[in-house]
Amino acid sequence: MQNTKGFWCVQMGLVALLYGVVLFHAGALFPCWPWAGPVGVVLMMLFHASEIPIARKALVGSGIPRARQILLIVLFGYTWWGGAKRGVLG
């Protein structure tokens, strides 16, 4: 199952959905702080950015350009580079 493109695309879709939930609904949890949503999204991206060193080592020789790797790691984290490491995503 983890070697199918559909599996990894669903995971990335769920991450994108989570970005939307955090962005638009964090204000309901913190009504007196209007920046809660954008700050939550930035924190998620920083968490994913912490995976860059591990992911870059895992993707050595994959042929995927470095800038594309970094962008997709920051946006989707393991849900992208896990599939790219298996050769399912590119």
PDB file of N, CA, C and O in Angstrom:
ATOM      1  N   MET A   1       0.814  -1.186   0.000  1.00  0.00           N
ATOM      2  CA  MET A   1       0.000   0.000   0.000  1.00  0.00           C
ATOM      3  C   MET A   1       0.867   1.264   0.000  1.00  0.00           C
ATOM      4  O   MET A   1       0.529   2.239  -0.670  1.00  0.00           O
ATOM      5  N   GLN A   2       1.959   1.257   0.730  1.00  0.00           N
ATOM      6  CA  GLN A   2       2.807   2.440   0.788  1.00  0.00           C
ATOM      7  C   GLN A   2       3.621   2.631  -0.484  1.00  0.00           C
ATOM      8  O   GLN A   2       4.303   3.645  -0.630  1.00  0.00           O
ATOM      9  N   ASN A   3       3.565   1.694  -1.386  1.00  0.00           N
ATOM     10  CA  ASN A   3       4.291   1.832  -2.644  1.00  0.00           C
ATOM     11  C   ASN A   3       3.388   2.288  -3.779  1.00  0.00           C
ATOM     12  O   ASN A   3       3.721   2.106  -4.950  1.00  0.00           O
ATOM     13  N   THR A   4       2.252   2.877  -3.442  1.00  0.00           N
ATOM     14  CA  THR A   4       1.356   3.400  -4.471  1.00  0.00           C
ATOM     15  C   THR A   4       1.329   4.924  -4.396  1.00  0.00           C
ATOM     16  O   THR A   4       1.378   5.516  -3.318  1.00  0.00           O
ATOM     17  N   LYS A   5       1.250   5.529  -5.558  1.00  0.00           N
ATOM     18  CA  LYS A   5       1.208   6.986  -5.621  1.00  0.00           C
ATOM     19  C   LYS A   5      -0.043   7.533  -4.933  1.00  0.00           C
ATOM     20  O   LYS A   5       0.005   8.583  -4.293  1.00  0.00           O
ATOM     21  N   GLY A   6      -1.144   6.829  -5.064  1.00  0.00           N
ATOM     22  CA  GLY A   6      -2.396   7.272  -4.457  1.00  0.00           C
ATOM     23  C   GLY A   6      -2.295   7.408  -2.945  1.00  0.00           C
ATOM     24  O   GLY A   6      -2.827   8.357  -2.369  1.00  0.00           O
ATOM     25  N   PHE A   7      -1.615   6.464  -2.299  1.00  0.00           N
ATOM     26  CA  PHE A   7      -1.445   6.512  -0.848  1.00  0.00           C
ATOM     27  C   PHE A   7      -0.763   7.806  -0.431  1.00  0.00           C
ATOM     28  O   PHE A   7      -1.229   8.490   0.480  1.00  0.00           O
ATOM     29  N   TRP A   8       0.335   8.143  -1.092  1.00  0.00           N
ATOM     30  CA  TRP A   8       1.103   9.330  -0.726  1.00  0.00           C
ATOM     31  C   TRP A   8       0.367  10.607  -1.107  1.00  0.00           C
ATOM     32  O   TRP A   8       0.476  11.613  -0.407  1.00  0.00           O
ATOM     33  N   CYS A   9      -0.377  10.584  -2.201  1.00  0.00           N
ATOM     34  CA  CYS A   9      -1.151  11.767  -2.588  1.00  0.00           C
ATOM     35  C   CYS A   9      -2.280  12.044  -1.588  1.00  0.00           C
ATOM     36  O   CYS A   9      -2.571  13.201  -1.284  1.00  0.00           O
ATOM     37  N   VAL A  10      -2.906  10.994  -1.083  1.00  0.00           N
ATOM     38  CA  VAL A  10      -3.939  11.175  -0.051  1.00  0.00           C
ATOM     39  C   VAL A  10      -3.307  11.778   1.197  1.00  0.00           C
ATOM     40  O   VAL A  10      -3.882  12.681   1.804  1.00  0.00           O
ATOM     41  N   GLN A  11      -2.126  11.288   1.588  1.00  0.00           N
ATOM     42  CA  GLN A  11      -1.453  11.836   2.767  1.00  0.00           C
ATOM     43  C   GLN A  11      -1.146  13.319   2.578  1.00  0.00           C
ATOM     44  O   GLN A  11      -1.359  14.119   3.489  1.00  0.00           O
ATOM     45  N   MET A  12      -0.646  13.687   1.400  1.00  0.00           N
ATOM     46  CA  MET A  12      -0.338  15.092   1.136  1.00  0.00           C
ATOM     47  C   MET A  12      -1.620  15.935   1.107  1.00  0.00           C
ATOM     48  O   MET A  12      -1.618  17.082   1.553  1.00  0.00           O
ATOM     49  N   GLY A  13      -2.692  15.376   0.593  1.00  0.00           N
ATOM     50  CA  GLY A  13      -3.969  16.077   0.610  1.00  0.00           C
ATOM     51  C   GLY A  13      -4.457  16.333   2.029  1.00  0.00           C
ATOM     52  O   GLY A  13      -5.021  17.388   2.319  1.00  0.00           O
ATOM     53  N   LEU A  14      -4.238  15.365   2.910  1.00  0.00           N
ATOM     54  CA  LEU A  14      -4.621  15.549   4.307  1.00  0.00           C
ATOM     55  C   LEU A  14      -3.771  16.624   4.980  1.00  0.00           C
ATOM     56  O   LEU A  14      -4.274  17.376   5.815  1.00  0.00           O
ATOM     57  N   VAL A  15      -2.491  16.703   4.626  1.00  0.00           N
ATOM     58  CA  VAL A  15      -1.649  17.775   5.162  1.00  0.00           C
ATOM     59  C   VAL A  15      -2.156  19.130   4.669  1.00  0.00           C
ATOM     60  O   VAL A  15      -2.219  20.086   5.442  1.00  0.00           O
ATOM     61  N   ALA A  16      -2.516  19.218   3.393  1.00  0.00           N
ATOM     62  CA  ALA A  16      -3.050  20.473   2.857  1.00  0.00           C
ATOM     63  C   ALA A  16      -4.358  20.836   3.560  1.00  0.00           C
ATOM     64  O   ALA A  16      -4.598  22.007   3.854  1.00  0.00           O
ATOM     65  N   LEU A  17      -5.197  19.849   3.829  1.00  0.00           N
ATOM     66  CA  LEU A  17      -6.438  20.084   4.564  1.00  0.00           C
ATOM     67  C   LEU A  17      -6.135  20.586   5.979  1.00  0.00           C
ATOM     68  O   LEU A  17      -6.811  21.483   6.482  1.00  0.00           O
ATOM     69  N   LEU A  18      -5.125  20.007   6.610  1.00  0.00           N
ATOM     70  CA  LEU A  18      -4.738  20.450   7.945  1.00  0.00           C
ATOM     71  C   LEU A  18      -4.255  21.895   7.936  1.00  0.00           C
ATOM     72  O   LEU A  18      -4.558  22.660   8.853  1.00  0.00           O
ATOM     73  N   TYR A  19      -3.502  22.272   6.900  1.00  0.00           N
ATOM     74  CA  TYR A  19      -3.104  23.682   6.769  1.00  0.00           C
ATOM     75  C   TYR A  19      -4.339  24.575   6.747  1.00  0.00           C
ATOM     76  O   TYR A  19      -4.379  25.597   7.432  1.00  0.00           O
ATOM     77  N   GLY A  20      -5.336  24.198   5.974  1.00  0.00           N
ATOM     78  CA  GLY A  20      -6.560  24.990   5.882  1.00  0.00           C
ATOM     79  C   GLY A  20      -7.305  25.065   7.200  1.00  0.00           C
ATOM     80  O   GLY A  20      -7.794  26.128   7.583  1.00  0.00           O
ATOM     81  N   VAL A  21      -7.395  23.938   7.894  1.00  0.00           N
ATOM     82  CA  VAL A  21      -8.077  23.920   9.188  1.00  0.00           C
ATOM     83  C   VAL A  21      -7.360  24.829  10.172  1.00  0.00           C
ATOM     84  O   VAL A  21      -7.996  25.617  10.873  1.00  0.00           O
ATOM     85  N   VAL A  22      -6.042  24.722  10.226  1.00  0.00           N
ATOM     86  CA  VAL A  22      -5.278  25.563  11.147  1.00  0.00           C
ATOM     87  C   VAL A  22      -5.435  27.029  10.768  1.00  0.00           C
ATOM     88  O   VAL A  22      -5.659  27.874  11.635  1.00  0.00           O
ATOM     89  N   LEU A  23      -5.319  27.334   9.494  1.00  0.00           N
ATOM     90  CA  LEU A  23      -5.384  28.719   9.046  1.00  0.00           C
ATOM     91  C   LEU A  23      -6.736  29.366   9.342  1.00  0.00           C
ATOM     92  O   LEU A  23      -6.796  30.500   9.817  1.00  0.00           O
ATOM     93  N   PHE A  24      -7.810  28.648   9.061  1.00  0.00           N
ATOM     94  CA  PHE A  24      -9.128  29.263   9.156  1.00  0.00           C
ATOM     95  C   PHE A  24      -9.863  29.007  10.471  1.00  0.00           C
ATOM     96  O   PHE A  24     -10.818  29.719  10.784  1.00  0.00           O
ATOM     97  N   HIS A  25      -9.442  28.013  11.241  1.00  0.00           N
ATOM     98  CA  HIS A  25     -10.184  27.705  12.462  1.00  0.00           C
ATOM     99  C   HIS A  25      -9.398  27.942  13.750  1.00  0.00           C
ATOM    100  O   HIS A  25      -9.952  27.794  14.839  1.00  0.00           O
ATOM    101  N   ALA A  26      -8.136  28.303  13.649  1.00  0.00           N
ATOM    102  CA  ALA A  26      -7.372  28.596  14.861  1.00  0.00           C
ATOM    103  C   ALA A  26      -7.942  29.822  15.565  1.00  0.00           C
ATOM    104  O   ALA A  26      -7.836  29.940  16.785  1.00  0.00           O
ATOM    105  N   GLY A  27      -8.536  30.718  14.820  1.00  0.00           N
ATOM    106  CA  GLY A  27      -9.151  31.898  15.408  1.00  0.00           C
ATOM    107  C   GLY A  27     -10.303  31.554  16.338  1.00  0.00           C
ATOM    108  O   GLY A  27     -10.592  32.302  17.271  1.00  0.00           O
ATOM    109  N   ALA A  28     -10.967  30.424  16.091  1.00  0.00           N
ATOM    110  CA  ALA A  28     -12.045  30.000  16.986  1.00  0.00           C
ATOM    111  C   ALA A  28     -11.492  29.548  18.333  1.00  0.00           C
ATOM    112  O   ALA A  28     -12.139  29.728  19.365  1.00  0.00           O
ATOM    113  N   LEU A  29     -10.306  28.967  18.324  1.00  0.00           N
ATOM    114  CA  LEU A  29      -9.683  28.540  19.580  1.00  0.00           C
ATOM    115  C   LEU A  29      -9.073  29.710  20.339  1.00  0.00           C
ATOM    116  O   LEU A  29      -9.060  29.727  21.570  1.00  0.00           O
ATOM    117  N   PHE A  30      -8.573  30.679  19.595  1.00  0.00           N
ATOM    118  CA  PHE A  30      -7.921  31.852  20.189  1.00  0.00           C
ATOM    119  C   PHE A  30      -8.574  33.127  19.640  1.00  0.00           C
ATOM    120  O   PHE A  30      -7.957  33.831  18.840  1.00  0.00           O
ATOM    121  N   PRO A  31      -9.801  33.435  20.052  1.00  0.00           N
ATOM    122  CA  PRO A  31     -10.526  34.559  19.446  1.00  0.00           C
ATOM    123  C   PRO A  31      -9.890  35.928  19.696  1.00  0.00           C
ATOM    124  O   PRO A  31     -10.120  36.861  18.927  1.00  0.00           O
ATOM    125  N   CYS A  32      -9.106  36.057  20.748  1.00  0.00           N
ATOM    126  CA  CYS A  32      -8.502  37.363  21.016  1.00  0.00           C
ATOM    127  C   CYS A  32      -7.149  37.526  20.324  1.00  0.00           C
ATOM    128  O   CYS A  32      -6.489  38.553  20.478  1.00  0.00           O
ATOM    129  N   TRP A  33      -6.739  36.506  19.561  1.00  0.00           N
ATOM    130  CA  TRP A  33      -5.448  36.579  18.870  1.00  0.00           C
ATOM    131  C   TRP A  33      -5.676  36.335  17.377  1.00  0.00           C
ATOM    132  O   TRP A  33      -5.726  35.183  16.946  1.00  0.00           O
ATOM    133  N   PRO A  34      -5.814  37.389  16.592  1.00  0.00           N
ATOM    134  CA  PRO A  34      -6.171  37.222  15.178  1.00  0.00           C
ATOM    135  C   PRO A  34      -5.086  36.555  14.336  1.00  0.00           C
ATOM    136  O   PRO A  34      -5.369  36.089  13.232  1.00  0.00           O
ATOM    137  N   TRP A  35      -3.862  36.501  14.830  1.00  0.00           N
ATOM    138  CA  TRP A  35      -2.768  35.901  14.061  1.00  0.00           C
ATOM    139  C   TRP A  35      -2.565  34.426  14.351  1.00  0.00           C
ATOM    140  O   TRP A  35      -1.564  33.850  13.925  1.00  0.00           O
ATOM    141  N   ALA A  36      -3.485  33.803  15.063  1.00  0.00           N
ATOM    142  CA  ALA A  36      -3.325  32.405  15.453  1.00  0.00           C
ATOM    143  C   ALA A  36      -3.210  31.483  14.235  1.00  0.00           C
ATOM    144  O   ALA A  36      -2.369  30.584  14.222  1.00  0.00           O
ATOM    145  N   GLY A  37      -4.036  31.694  13.224  1.00  0.00           N
ATOM    146  CA  GLY A  37      -4.004  30.831  12.040  1.00  0.00           C
ATOM    147  C   GLY A  37      -2.697  30.919  11.282  1.00  0.00           C
ATOM    148  O   GLY A  37      -2.052  29.894  11.061  1.00  0.00           O
ATOM    149  N   PRO A  38      -2.278  32.128  10.870  1.00  0.00           N
ATOM    150  CA  PRO A  38      -1.002  32.229  10.152  1.00  0.00           C
ATOM    151  C   PRO A  38       0.196  31.744  10.974  1.00  0.00           C
ATOM    152  O   PRO A  38       1.120  31.140  10.428  1.00  0.00           O
ATOM    153  N   VAL A  39       0.181  32.008  12.277  1.00  0.00           N
ATOM    154  CA  VAL A  39       1.286  31.539  13.120  1.00  0.00           C
ATOM    155  C   VAL A  39       1.293  30.014  13.173  1.00  0.00           C
ATOM    156  O   VAL A  39       2.358  29.398  13.145  1.00  0.00           O
ATOM    157  N   GLY A  40       0.120  29.408  13.248  1.00  0.00           N
ATOM    158  CA  GLY A  40       0.033  27.943  13.244  1.00  0.00           C
ATOM    159  C   GLY A  40       0.579  27.338  11.967  1.00  0.00           C
ATOM    160  O   GLY A  40       1.275  26.324  12.007  1.00  0.00           O
ATOM    161  N   VAL A  41       0.270  27.950  10.833  1.00  0.00           N
ATOM    162  CA  VAL A  41       0.779  27.462   9.542  1.00  0.00           C
ATOM    163  C   VAL A  41       2.302  27.596   9.489  1.00  0.00           C
ATOM    164  O   VAL A  41       2.993  26.686   9.031  1.00  0.00           O
ATOM    165  N   VAL A  42       2.816  28.722   9.953  1.00  0.00           N
ATOM    166  CA  VAL A  42       4.273  28.919   9.962  1.00  0.00           C
ATOM    167  C   VAL A  42       4.944  27.887  10.871  1.00  0.00           C
ATOM    168  O   VAL A  42       6.000  27.357  10.527  1.00  0.00           O
ATOM    169  N   LEU A  43       4.345  27.602  12.014  1.00  0.00           N
ATOM    170  CA  LEU A  43       4.915  26.591  12.914  1.00  0.00           C
ATOM    171  C   LEU A  43       4.920  25.204  12.264  1.00  0.00           C
ATOM    172  O   LEU A  43       5.876  24.443  12.422  1.00  0.00           O
ATOM    173  N   MET A  44       3.859  24.882  11.540  1.00  0.00           N
ATOM    174  CA  MET A  44       3.834  23.599  10.823  1.00  0.00           C
ATOM    175  C   MET A  44       4.955  23.536   9.790  1.00  0.00           C
ATOM    176  O   MET A  44       5.618  22.509   9.648  1.00  0.00           O
ATOM    177  N   MET A  45       5.164  24.636   9.072  1.00  0.00           N
ATOM    178  CA  MET A  45       6.204  24.667   8.051  1.00  0.00           C
ATOM    179  C   MET A  45       7.593  24.579   8.690  1.00  0.00           C
ATOM    180  O   MET A  45       8.485  23.933   8.139  1.00  0.00           O
ATOM    181  N   LEU A  46       7.783  25.216   9.836  1.00  0.00           N
ATOM    182  CA  LEU A  46       9.069  25.112  10.532  1.00  0.00           C
ATOM    183  C   LEU A  46       9.325  23.695  11.016  1.00  0.00           C
ATOM    184  O   LEU A  46      10.453  23.205  10.963  1.00  0.00           O
ATOM    185  N   PHE A  47       8.272  23.039  11.485  1.00  0.00           N
ATOM    186  CA  PHE A  47       8.413  21.645  11.893  1.00  0.00           C
ATOM    187  C   PHE A  47       8.839  20.787  10.707  1.00  0.00           C
ATOM    188  O   PHE A  47       9.746  19.963  10.827  1.00  0.00           O
ATOM    189  N   HIS A  48       8.187  20.977   9.564  1.00  0.00           N
ATOM    190  CA  HIS A  48       8.572  20.223   8.362  1.00  0.00           C
ATOM    191  C   HIS A  48       9.988  20.575   7.922  1.00  0.00           C
ATOM    192  O   HIS A  48      10.728  19.705   7.461  1.00  0.00           O
ATOM    193  N   ALA A  49      10.373  21.845   8.059  1.00  0.00           N
ATOM    194  CA  ALA A  49      11.721  22.258   7.663  1.00  0.00           C
ATOM    195  C   ALA A  49      12.789  21.553   8.494  1.00  0.00           C
ATOM    196  O   ALA A  49      13.914  21.364   8.032  1.00  0.00           O
ATOM    197  N   SER A  50      12.440  21.166   9.715  1.00  0.00           N
ATOM    198  CA  SER A  50      13.416  20.452  10.543  1.00  0.00           C
ATOM    199  C   SER A  50      13.752  19.077   9.967  1.00  0.00           C
ATOM    200  O   SER A  50      14.738  18.465  10.377  1.00  0.00           O
ATOM    201  N   GLU A  51      12.951  18.582   9.027  1.00  0.00           N
ATOM    202  CA  GLU A  51      13.193  17.290   8.392  1.00  0.00           C
ATOM    203  C   GLU A  51      14.155  17.382   7.210  1.00  0.00           C
ATOM    204  O   GLU A  51      14.565  16.355   6.671  1.00  0.00           O
ATOM    205  N   ILE A  52      14.515  18.583   6.804  1.00  0.00           N
ATOM    206  CA  ILE A  52      15.321  18.755   5.594  1.00  0.00           C
ATOM    207  C   ILE A  52      16.624  17.951   5.628  1.00  0.00           C
ATOM    208  O   ILE A  52      16.908  17.256   4.652  1.00  0.00           O
ATOM    209  N   PRO A  53      17.430  18.003   6.690  1.00  0.00           N
ATOM    210  CA  PRO A  53      18.688  17.238   6.661  1.00  0.00           C
ATOM    211  C   PRO A  53      18.473  15.731   6.483  1.00  0.00           C
ATOM    212  O   PRO A  53      19.196  15.089   5.723  1.00  0.00           O
ATOM    213  N   ILE A  54      17.492  15.173   7.174  1.00  0.00           N
ATOM    214  CA  ILE A  54      17.219  13.739   7.070  1.00  0.00           C
ATOM    215  C   ILE A  54      16.718  13.394   5.674  1.00  0.00           C
ATOM    216  O   ILE A  54      17.159  12.419   5.066  1.00  0.00           O
ATOM    217  N   ALA A  55      15.794  14.203   5.176  1.00  0.00           N
ATOM    218  CA  ALA A  55      15.207  13.944   3.865  1.00  0.00           C
ATOM    219  C   ALA A  55      16.236  14.077   2.750  1.00  0.00           C
ATOM    220  O   ALA A  55      16.239  13.279   1.813  1.00  0.00           O
ATOM    221  N   ARG A  56      17.098  15.063   2.839  1.00  0.00           N
ATOM    222  CA  ARG A  56      18.126  15.253   1.794  1.00  0.00           C
ATOM    223  C   ARG A  56      19.049  14.045   1.733  1.00  0.00           C
ATOM    224  O   ARG A  56      19.444  13.620   0.647  1.00  0.00           O
ATOM    225  N   LYS A  57      19.399  13.486   2.894  1.00  0.00           N
ATOM    226  CA  LYS A  57      20.234  12.277   2.898  1.00  0.00           C
ATOM    227  C   LYS A  57      19.492  11.099   2.278  1.00  0.00           C
ATOM    228  O   LYS A  57      20.077  10.297   1.550  1.00  0.00           O
ATOM    229  N   ALA A  58      18.194  11.002   2.574  1.00  0.00           N
ATOM    230  CA  ALA A  58      17.399   9.902   2.040  1.00  0.00           C
ATOM    231  C   ALA A  58      17.190  10.022   0.534  1.00  0.00           C
ATOM    232  O   ALA A  58      16.995   9.013  -0.143  1.00  0.00           O
ATOM    233  N   LEU A  59      17.227  11.242   0.002  1.00  0.00           N
ATOM    234  CA  LEU A  59      16.933  11.465  -1.417  1.00  0.00           C
ATOM    235  C   LEU A  59      18.176  11.647  -2.276  1.00  0.00           C
ATOM    236  O   LEU A  59      18.069  12.038  -3.438  1.00  0.00           O
ATOM    237  N   VAL A  60      19.352  11.370  -1.723  1.00  0.00           N
ATOM    238  CA  VAL A  60      20.583  11.482  -2.510  1.00  0.00           C
ATOM    239  C   VAL A  60      20.491  10.545  -3.714  1.00  0.00           C
ATOM    240  O   VAL A  60      20.148   9.372  -3.571  1.00  0.00           O
ATOM    241  N   GLY A  61      20.792  11.059  -4.873  1.00  0.00           N
ATOM    242  CA  GLY A  61      20.761  10.256  -6.095  1.00  0.00           C
ATOM    243  C   GLY A  61      19.380  10.052  -6.687  1.00  0.00           C
ATOM    244  O   GLY A  61      19.214   9.249  -7.605  1.00  0.00           O
ATOM    245  N   SER A  62      18.388  10.767  -6.178  1.00  0.00           N
ATOM    246  CA  SER A  62      17.030  10.591  -6.695  1.00  0.00           C
ATOM    247  C   SER A  62      16.806  11.343  -8.005  1.00  0.00           C
ATOM    248  O   SER A  62      15.867  11.044  -8.742  1.00  0.00           O
ATOM    249  N   GLY A  63      17.668  12.315  -8.294  1.00  0.00           N
ATOM    250  CA  GLY A  63      17.512  13.098  -9.514  1.00  0.00           C
ATOM    251  C   GLY A  63      16.508  14.234  -9.392  1.00  0.00           C
ATOM    252  O   GLY A  63      16.236  14.926 -10.373  1.00  0.00           O
ATOM    253  N   ILE A  64      15.960  14.432  -8.212  1.00  0.00           N
ATOM    254  CA  ILE A  64      15.001  15.516  -7.988  1.00  0.00           C
ATOM    255  C   ILE A  64      15.798  16.770  -7.654  1.00  0.00           C
ATOM    256  O   ILE A  64      16.650  16.726  -6.766  1.00  0.00           O
ATOM    257  N   PRO A  65      15.550  17.884  -8.333  1.00  0.00           N
ATOM    258  CA  PRO A  65      16.310  19.115  -8.060  1.00  0.00           C
ATOM    259  C   PRO A  65      16.215  19.546  -6.594  1.00  0.00           C
ATOM    260  O   PRO A  65      15.176  19.390  -5.953  1.00  0.00           O
ATOM    261  N   ARG A  66      17.309  20.086  -6.084  1.00  0.00           N
ATOM    262  CA  ARG A  66      17.403  20.445  -4.675  1.00  0.00           C
ATOM    263  C   ARG A  66      16.328  21.449  -4.255  1.00  0.00           C
ATOM    264  O   ARG A  66      15.727  21.296  -3.192  1.00  0.00           O
ATOM    265  N   ALA A  67      16.080  22.463  -5.068  1.00  0.00           N
ATOM    266  CA  ALA A  67      15.074  23.478  -4.716  1.00  0.00           C
ATOM    267  C   ALA A  67      13.685  22.848  -4.604  1.00  0.00           C
ATOM    268  O   ALA A  67      12.917  23.189  -3.704  1.00  0.00           O
ATOM    269  N   ARG A  68      13.366  21.933  -5.513  1.00  0.00           N
ATOM    270  CA  ARG A  68      12.075  21.240  -5.460  1.00  0.00           C
ATOM    271  C   ARG A  68      11.978  20.373  -4.206  1.00  0.00           C
ATOM    272  O   ARG A  68      10.935  20.324  -3.554  1.00  0.00           O
ATOM    273  N   GLN A  69      13.072  19.693  -3.878  1.00  0.00           N
ATOM    274  CA  GLN A  69      13.082  18.886  -2.661  1.00  0.00           C
ATOM    275  C   GLN A  69      12.777  19.741  -1.436  1.00  0.00           C
ATOM    276  O   GLN A  69      11.914  19.402  -0.627  1.00  0.00           O
ATOM    277  N   ILE A  70      13.491  20.842  -1.312  1.00  0.00           N
ATOM    278  CA  ILE A  70      13.334  21.692  -0.124  1.00  0.00           C
ATOM    279  C   ILE A  70      11.923  22.267  -0.049  1.00  0.00           C
ATOM    280  O   ILE A  70      11.315  22.273   1.022  1.00  0.00           O
ATOM    281  N   LEU A  71      11.401  22.746  -1.163  1.00  0.00           N
ATOM    282  CA  LEU A  71      10.052  23.317  -1.176  1.00  0.00           C
ATOM    283  C   LEU A  71       9.014  22.281  -0.749  1.00  0.00           C
ATOM    284  O   LEU A  71       8.164  22.565   0.095  1.00  0.00           O
ATOM    285  N   LEU A  72       9.078  21.098  -1.321  1.00  0.00           N
ATOM    286  CA  LEU A  72       8.072  20.080  -1.013  1.00  0.00           C
ATOM    287  C   LEU A  72       8.250  19.501   0.384  1.00  0.00           C
ATOM    288  O   LEU A  72       7.274  19.095   1.014  1.00  0.00           O
ATOM    289  N   ILE A  73       9.484  19.458   0.873  1.00  0.00           N
ATOM    290  CA  ILE A  73       9.704  19.015   2.255  1.00  0.00           C
ATOM    291  C   ILE A  73       9.091  20.018   3.224  1.00  0.00           C
ATOM    292  O   ILE A  73       8.426  19.629   4.184  1.00  0.00           O
ATOM    293  N   VAL A  74       9.312  21.310   2.976  1.00  0.00           N
ATOM    294  CA  VAL A  74       8.765  22.334   3.868  1.00  0.00           C
ATOM    295  C   VAL A  74       7.232  22.308   3.835  1.00  0.00           C
ATOM    296  O   VAL A  74       6.594  22.501   4.870  1.00  0.00           O
ATOM    297  N   LEU A  75       6.644  22.078   2.685  1.00  0.00           N
ATOM    298  CA  LEU A  75       5.183  22.068   2.586  1.00  0.00           C
ATOM    299  C   LEU A  75       4.552  20.788   3.135  1.00  0.00           C
ATOM    300  O   LEU A  75       3.555  20.849   3.854  1.00  0.00           O
ATOM    301  N   PHE A  76       5.123  19.639   2.804  1.00  0.00           N
ATOM    302  CA  PHE A  76       4.463  18.369   3.120  1.00  0.00           C
ATOM    303  C   PHE A  76       5.230  17.464   4.073  1.00  0.00           C
ATOM    304  O   PHE A  76       4.645  16.515   4.596  1.00  0.00           O
ATOM    305  N   GLY A  77       6.497  17.710   4.321  1.00  0.00           N
ATOM    306  CA  GLY A  77       7.265  16.884   5.240  1.00  0.00           C
ATOM    307  C   GLY A  77       7.403  15.448   4.753  1.00  0.00           C
ATOM    308  O   GLY A  77       7.567  15.189   3.561  1.00  0.00           O
ATOM    309  N   TYR A  78       7.332  14.513   5.713  1.00  0.00           N
ATOM    310  CA  TYR A  78       7.543  13.098   5.388  1.00  0.00           C
ATOM    311  C   TYR A  78       6.521  12.583   4.389  1.00  0.00           C
ATOM    312  O   TYR A  78       6.806  11.650   3.638  1.00  0.00           O
ATOM    313  N   THR A  79       5.341  13.173   4.369  1.00  0.00           N
ATOM    314  CA  THR A  79       4.327  12.667   3.449  1.00  0.00           C
ATOM    315  C   THR A  79       4.734  12.874   1.996  1.00  0.00           C
ATOM    316  O   THR A  79       4.157  12.248   1.107  1.00  0.00           O
ATOM    317  N   TRP A  80       5.707  13.731   1.737  1.00  0.00           N
ATOM    318  CA  TRP A  80       6.252  13.821   0.375  1.00  0.00           C
ATOM    319  C   TRP A  80       7.532  13.019   0.258  1.00  0.00           C
ATOM    320  O   TRP A  80       7.643  12.170  -0.626  1.00  0.00           O
ATOM    321  N   TRP A  81       8.495  13.264   1.120  1.00  0.00           N
ATOM    322  CA  TRP A  81       9.790  12.624   0.888  1.00  0.00           C
ATOM    323  C   TRP A  81       9.772  11.135   1.202  1.00  0.00           C
ATOM    324  O   TRP A  81      10.644  10.401   0.737  1.00  0.00           O
ATOM    325  N   GLY A  82       8.801  10.674   1.976  1.00  0.00           N
ATOM    326  CA  GLY A  82       8.669   9.228   2.192  1.00  0.00           C
ATOM    327  C   GLY A  82       8.344   8.516   0.889  1.00  0.00           C
ATOM    328  O   GLY A  82       8.910   7.467   0.582  1.00  0.00           O
ATOM    329  N   GLY A  83       7.421   9.102   0.125  1.00  0.00           N
ATOM    330  CA  GLY A  83       7.075   8.518  -1.174  1.00  0.00           C
ATOM    331  C   GLY A  83       8.163   8.714  -2.211  1.00  0.00           C
ATOM    332  O   GLY A  83       8.397   7.842  -3.047  1.00  0.00           O
ATOM    333  N   ALA A  84       8.832   9.865  -2.158  1.00  0.00           N
ATOM    334  CA  ALA A  84       9.926  10.126  -3.114  1.00  0.00           C
ATOM    335  C   ALA A  84      11.085   9.168  -2.857  1.00  0.00           C
ATOM    336  O   ALA A  84      11.741   8.718  -3.796  1.00  0.00           O
ATOM    337  N   LYS A  85      11.336   8.859  -1.598  1.00  0.00           N
ATOM    338  CA  LYS A  85      12.418   7.924  -1.248  1.00  0.00           C
ATOM    339  C   LYS A  85      12.134   6.547  -1.826  1.00  0.00           C
ATOM    340  O   LYS A  85      13.059   5.845  -2.234  1.00  0.00           O
ATOM    341  N   ARG A  86      10.878   6.154  -1.865  1.00  0.00           N
ATOM    342  CA  ARG A  86      10.488   4.853  -2.410  1.00  0.00           C
ATOM    343  C   ARG A  86      10.405   4.863  -3.935  1.00  0.00           C
ATOM    344  O   ARG A  86      10.199   3.822  -4.559  1.00  0.00           O
ATOM    345  N   GLY A  87      10.567   6.044  -4.530  1.00  0.00           N
ATOM    346  CA  GLY A  87      10.504   6.158  -5.984  1.00  0.00           C
ATOM    347  C   GLY A  87       9.091   6.283  -6.516  1.00  0.00           C
ATOM    348  O   GLY A  87       8.886   6.202  -7.727  1.00  0.00           O
ATOM    349  N   VAL A  88       8.121   6.476  -5.653  1.00  0.00           N
ATOM    350  CA  VAL A  88       6.727   6.584  -6.073  1.00  0.00           C
ATOM    351  C   VAL A  88       6.401   7.997  -6.514  1.00  0.00           C
ATOM    352  O   VAL A  88       5.668   8.197  -7.482  1.00  0.00           O
ATOM    353  N   LEU A  89       6.951   8.994  -5.796  1.00  0.00           N
ATOM    354  CA  LEU A  89       6.730  10.404  -6.126  1.00  0.00           C
ATOM    355  C   LEU A  89       8.029  10.994  -6.657  1.00  0.00           C
ATOM    356  O   LEU A  89       9.115  10.519  -6.325  1.00  0.00           O
ATOM    357  N   GLY A  90       7.914  12.027  -7.483  1.00  0.00           N
ATOM    358  CA  GLY A  90       9.129  12.613  -8.033  1.00  0.00           C
ATOM    359  C   GLY A  90       9.160  14.098  -7.946  1.00  0.00           C
ATOM    360  O   GLY A  90      10.131  14.721  -8.376  1.00  0.00           O
TER     361      GLY A  90
END
